[in-house]
Amino acid sequence: MTKLFHLAAAAGSILTLALAVPVLAQQAAPPASQSQTQTQTPPPSAAPAPQSAAASDAAKADAPAPAVPPASAPTDQTAGATPAAPPASVAPAAPAAPSKIELPTGTHIPLVLHNAVSTRSAQPGDPVYFETSFPVMLNGKVVVPAGSWVSGEVTESKRPGRVKGRAELMVRLNTLILPNAYMISLAASPGNTGTGGNETTDHEGRISGDTDKAADVGTIAKTTAAGAGIGGLAAQSAKGAGIGAGVGAAVGLATVLLTRGPEAELPRGTTLDAILDHPILLDADKVQFSSPGQASALPGPPNREPVRNKSPF
């Protein structure tokens, strides 16, 4: 009986399992209409596949942090806010170099004469030639180098008189020629003339010769004394001495009247200054000299000062 009971229980279990298998298979298989609909209708592309929370956190961790724009400083300074930083300073543009350089009125340009001039033979219009003996500086730069040339002309020449009047010479300096052949209208008058003699220069640039009045007085005195001595010896009387003195004075006076005074001369090597009568403008790009220049080795004039004898005898 026991075996029969166990066999019956086993057979009931097998029967129950056999009935449950078709039901489970029917529930697992989807309906045919629903499967066909899913295969014909593709899933919408707009709907992304769901991600797990872990994958979402990992993606956020790997993604770079978005750039945060700097907060602009408030411009309202009245509310106590910090003022905006000033813009970066821009270096100012260098000032343009001047195109002209001005030599002011009264500038002295030292010169030395290359050709001799004398009132004995000079005529108005005769040329005179000079050379700069020392560089002219302006604001620490060489503007007129030594060795530059200056040309001019005689404007007046007057010989000394036989009775009175001194020799006079006027020279005008017209053109300055720099070593690079740049020519400048000068319009200057001479001053501080060094001729080796007793010539003098006035404020107008007039060069006057020496005066010989003391020598004239001495000549008359000498001839007067000589005539008196000769007359006294010849007549053996005071009357004869008087006559001789008169004759001697007349001879001395005639000698003075027939003799001119000293000429005004500018020997070769005479030094003088060209003094500008008005300012002159030079092109800045043509006076860029890096050397002071070099003047010719020209000797100065010889000493022509006469020896003065204080005694007329």
JOVEN-V88622 format. One line per field, one symbol per residue. ss: DSSP state (h for helix, s for strand, l for the rest). phi: phi as a letter, one per 40 degrees, with the letter a starting at -180 (. if undefined). psi: psi as a letter, one per 30 degrees, with the letter a starting at -180 (. if undefined). A space follows every 50 residues. Layout:
ss: ???
phi: ???
psi: ???
This chain:
ss: lhhhhhhhhhhhhhhhhhhhhhhhhhhhlllhhhhhhhhhllllllllll llhhhhhhhhhhllllllllllllllhhhlllllllllllllllllllls sssllllsssssslllssllllllllsssssslllsssllsssslsllss sssssssslllllllllsssssssssslllllssssssssssssllllls sllllsssllllhhhhhhhhhhhhhhhhhhhhhhhllhhhhhhhhhhhhh hhhhhhhhllllllssllllsssssslllsssshhhllslllslllllll lllllllllllll
phi: .ccccccccccccccccccccccccccccccccccccccccccccccccc bccccccccccccccccccccccccccccgcccccccdcbcccccccccb bbcccgccbcbbcbbcbaccbcbdgccbbbbccaccbafgbcbbccgcbb baacbaabccccbahccbabbbcbbbbcdcgcbbccfbbcafcbbgbbcb bcccgccbccbbcccccccccccccccccccccccfaccccccccccccc ccccccccbcccccbbccgcbabcbccacbbbcccbbcbcbcgacccbcc cccbccccbcccb
psi: eeeeeeeeeeeeeeeeeeffeeeeeeeeklleeeeeeeeejlkkffjlkk lleeeeeeeeefkkkkkjkkkkkkfjffgglklkkllkkkkkkkkkkkfk kkjlkfkkjklkkfkkkkfefklkfklkklkkfkkkkjhgkkejlkglkk kalkfkjklllfelklkkkkkkjekkjlfggkkkkeillllhkjffagkl kafggkkklllheeeeeeeeeeeeeeeeeeeeeefhleeeeeeeeeeeee eeeeeeffklaklkkjlkfkklkjjkflkkkkkefghikfkflklkikll lljgklkkjfkf.
